[in-house]
Amino acid sequence: MNPLSIECEVHFNRCGRGRKELEAGAARPPAAAPRRVPRAARLLALAHRLERLLRTGVVRDYAELARLGHVTRARISQVMALLLLAPDVQEQVLFLPRIERGRDPIVLHDLLPIAATADWRRQRRLRECFWRGGRRGGCDRPGGAADAGRDAASERGNKSP
């Protein structure tokens, strides 16, 4: 045996294309995975930004926004429809918790039927039903049989659940 030996801690670092590099020192703990803002929140923030551009006259209309954003006018209309949500519903969408991995719990497709409802109280009921029951959890879409019964009851002056 060789009486002369050197001891030190090393760790292997992964690089591009599967290469590994040897580095001196103890291994650093892996960085926490960045959490992302839900897409629905980003789209609602974009809708507010686009609305401000329209209001200040920077852009003329939805068609110009669509050209600048390289999307269809229909897509711009979908995004701008989020502005029709009740203010407290918008606030809840904007402050959805960040997502570590996986799918977004709420997507644009889920919010558009709620935004299409003109009555904010009804929007809140639909939102509560959706938030409580999830995407497949017993919420009727606006205009469904359960909604029609609720509307008829509220017109008669009865309290709806």
N, C-alpha and C positions, 0 to 999 in steps of 0.2 A: 504494500500500500504506500501511497504517497503521503508523507506527513503534512504536506502543504495542501490545504483545501480552502476554498472560498464559498461561503454560504450567503445567499441573498434570495429574496422573494421575487418571483417573476410571474407574469401572467401572459396569456395569449389574447391578442386583440384581433377580431375579425375585420378584414378589409374587403374591398371590392372584389368581386369574382371568386369569393370563397377563400381568398388568401388569408393566412394568419401571420401576424407579426408578434415577435417576442418583445415584451416591454418589461423593464425593471420595475420593481415595486409591487405592492399588493394590488389585487384587482379592485377597480372602482366599482361601486354598486351601479347596476344598470339604471340609466335615467328613467324617470317615470314617463310612461307613455303620455304624449300630449292628448288632452281631452279636447274634443271638437264641439263647436257650437252647433246645436241642431239646425238642420236645413230650414225648417219652418221659421225659426227665429231670424236667420240670415235673410230669408226672402221677405219677411215683414219689414226688417230694417231697410232693405233695398227698396221696398214699396214706398216707405217714407222719404227716402232720398230722391226717388224718381218723381214723387209728387211735388217735392220742393223745387226740383228742376223745372217742372211744368209751371208751377205757380210763379216762379221768378222770371220765366220767359227764356230760359237758357235753351230749352227745346220747345218745339211748337206743339207736338201731339204724340199720341201713342205710336204712330207709324214711324216717326223720327226716332223715338226711343228704341223701337224694334230694330230699325236699321243700325243704330249705333251699337246695340247690344248683340247683334247677329242672332236674333231670335224672331219668332213670328209675332204678329200683333196680338194673336190669341194668347200667347204666353204672357205678354205684357199685361193683357187684361186680367189673366188669372192672378198674376202677382199683385196688381193694383186692387183686385177685389178684396184682398186681405185688409185693406184700409176700412172696409165696411164692417169689420168686427167691432163689437162694443169695446170701449177703452180698457175696461178691466180684463177682458178676454185677450186683447192685444198685449197687455202687460204680462199676463201669465205666459203667453207664447214667447215674448221677448226674454223672459227670465226662466225659461225651461232649463233644467240642470244640464250641464255639459255631458257629452256622451264619451265614454271610454272606448267602447268597441261595440260592434253590432249595428243593428238598424235603429233608425230614429223612432221613438215611440209615437210621434205625431208627424204626419206628412201633409203636404199641401192638399192632397186629395181628400183628406179628412176634414180640413178646415173650410174648404170651398162651400160645401152645403150649409155650414153654419153661417158663413159670411153672406150667403144668398138670402138668409132670413132677415127681413127688415126690422123686426121687433127685437130690441136688445134683451128684453126679459126672456124671450123665447130662445135667443142665442145662448143666454146663460144656462137655461135648462138643458139645451142640447150639449153644451160644453160639459156641464156636470155629469150628464149621462155618459158622455164619451170618455171623460177623464176617469170616471168610476168604473165603467164597464169595459173599456178598451175598445180596440178596433172592431172586434167581433162580438162584443159583450152586450147584446140586447138593446142597443140604441137604434131607434128608428130614424131614418133619414128625414129631413124636413119634408113635409107634404105627405108623409106616410099616414097610415090609419091611426096610429097612436097620437100623432100630432093633430090630426083633424078632430079627434074626440076632445082633446085638450082645448083647442080653439073654440069649439062649439060650447063647451062648458064655461069658458071664460067670457064668451059673449053673453051668456045667460046670467052672468054675475056670480056663478058658482066659483068657489076656490078650486084651483087645480092643484094636483100634488106636486 
